[in-house]
């Protein structure tokens, strides 16, 4: 399995933990995260696989509690202000961060989903 195939596999495994029906995904790019555009019949979404950049000393932005804090903040901004931000989506367990175990490496990847519409 190639690196790109592995990331797509992780993305699809993460989406299985959300109420997302018939997703079509498209790789967007990699910076501090690996990002996928997710299109469904109901909405358009952004899936992020939070992954530290090679050689980065401080990977705090990939920790589940930090990711969750960011998503809670976005949710509060949407509910309590007029600021337009992406809407974070909770998984089927009502959690902001979805963890996926990679089959080939046994690494755990933290993923998050945001609604774009």
N, C-alpha and C positions, 0 to 999 in steps of 0.2 A: 504494500500500500504506500503510495507516495505521500509526501508531506501535505499537499493540498487535499488529497483524498481523506487523510486523517482528520484534518480540520473540518471538512464537510461532514464526515461521520460523527464527529463530536457535536457539530451544530444540529444535525438531525436528531441525535440522542437527546440533546437538551430540549429541542422542540417537542419531543414526546412527553416531556414533563409539564407541558402547558396545554391549555385548551385551544390548541391551534389545529384547525382541520385543513388537510390537503395543502401543506405548504410547498411553495416553489422557492428555492433559495438561490441567491447569486452572491458570490464572493465579491466584496467591495474593496478590501485591502487590509493591510497590516501596519499598525504603528505601535501604540501602546497596547492595543487590542487587535484581535482578528475580528473583522466585521463582516456580517452577511446581511443582505437585504432579503427580507422574507415577505413574500406576497401570498395572501390567502384570499378566499372569496369575500371575507368580511373586512379585512384591513391590510395595511402595509406596516411592516415591523422592522426593527433593527435588532439583530442578535449580536451580542458582543461576547467573544471568548476572551476573558481577561488573562493576558499572558505577559509576563515581564519581558522587556527587551533584553537581548543578550548583553552582558557586561554591565547592566544597570545595578548599581549598588543598593538602591533602596526600592524594593518591590512592594511598598506599602499599598499601592493602588490596586494590587491584585489580591489583597486579603479580603475574605468574605465579609467581615464586619465593616470594613471601609467601603466596599462596594455597596453593601446594604445601606449604610449611612447616606451615601450619595443618592441612592434611589429613593429613600425616605424623604430626603430634602426636596428632590424633584416632585415627588407626590404632594408634599406640603405646598410647594410653590404653585402647583396646578390648582389645588383645592382652596388655598387661602389668599391668593393674589390674582392680579390680572395679567401676570407675566405668562407668555406662551412658551412652554417647554414641552419636550417629549414626555409622553405618559409612560411611566414604568409599569410593567405588567408582572403580577405575581404568578408563580407556578401553581400547579394543582394542590400543593401543600401549603398554599398561602405564604410562600417565602419569596423574597426578592431575588435571592441568589440561588441558582441551580448548579449543582455539582455533577460533573460527568467524569467517570473513570475511563481513561483511554485503555483500550484492550491491549495494545502492543507494548506500552511502556508502564502501565499501571499508574501513570500520573493522574492527578485530579485537576480538572479544569473548572474554574468558576465562570459561570455564564449568566448573562442578564438579557432581558428582553424589554424593548421600548416600542410603544405604538407611535407611528409616524403621522397618522391621519388625525 
